[in-house]
Amino acid sequence: MSEVLIRRTASVGHISLNRPKALHALTQAMCEAISAALLEWRGDTDVAAVILDHAEGRGFCAGGDVAMVRRSALEDGGAAGRAFFHAEYRLNHLLFTYPKPVIAFMDGVTMGGGVGLALPGRYRIATENTLFAMPEGAIGLFPDVGAGWYLPRLQGQIGKFLALTSARLDGAECLWSGLATHYLLSERLAEAKLQIAESPSEIEAVLSDLASEPPPARLARNAERIDRLFAPDTLEGVLEALANDPSEWAGKELKAVASKCPATAKVALREFAESAATRDFAEEMALEYRLAARMIMRPDFAEGVRAVLVDKDNAPAWNPATAEGVTGEMLDAIFAPLPLQEEWTPFPA
């Protein structure tokens, strides 16, 4: 069974992830197949737009194949893991710079690598089934696939909140926060895809006509708290702000932040700060590739994946175990440029 279904419907390219037992988690082969199709269609004047969705099951895309990356870190010095990230980030950049409209249907689980597929799209469709998160803090990685570009550009401190807590948002919250552009009931998706295939020049009108009013966004009720308590620039500052707030909400989020990998959190905060000065998305992906190359080789990554996916005890032993233990020198080493021949490069324009 092909893990990616690629076809044309009239003048619209259609790419469907087809790895349902793994919630369509991306492999290197999947990334390369999607990239090949996009590159072929990029210069094809008969292709007006691209639909990106999943074939079946309850997930759009649950992320990347981190179990494989963990094996690579433990067995081959991370070579296969780095090859995966190089291919994935090339795909992310290709989608971000694509000259034709990409319509991403975030119907179901949209996490990690799935976020990297969806957020570059000009049109990002959330539904009542959408479950969005950047859960890298639970596995000792970091918010990647362009998260350093997207999350800091969300309103207020929402991006920092998502990175440090791994909070899960529903479709209404994705629309409210700007992660999604439209909210459609899942029963209308087939009709939306049919109409887009028939009239690719009318995508905005099609989506607007079929859109539904979402329920109230729960996250909106806590926007003021998020902006206030996640305003500090340091992990220690965020933890202190949460600890000093007497609300039940702050107590819950304090537990969430404190349970995540401290190195991941500090890398995310520095990533966001440095990404504010990046000139373009290629520079962002080059930065994130350096981080990925280093982070997958840290013991926290193998330990985090073990705790979440292998033994499933959800009791990782982070090292360092505290925010204070993650030093500036450690971060400098993670963020340092790679040897020139090892740096990430995009597809030729």
Secondary structure, DSSP 8 states (H G I E B T S, - for coil): --SEEEEEETTEEEEEE--GGGTT-B-HHHHHHHHHHHHHHHT-TT--EEEEEESSSSEEE--B-HHHHHHHHHHSTTHHHHHHHHHHHHHHHHHHT-SS-EEEEE-SEEETHHHHHHTTSSEEEE-TT-EEE--GGGTT--S-TTHHHHGGGSSTTHHHHHHHH---EEHHHHHHHTS-SEE--GGGHHHHHHHHHH-GGGHHHHHHHH-------GGGGGHHHHHHHT--SSHHHHHHHHHT--SHHHHHHHHHHHHS-HHHHHHHHHHHHHHTT-SSHHHHHHHHHHHHHHHTTSHHHHHHHIIIIIS-------SS-SSTTS-HHHHHHHHS---GGGS------
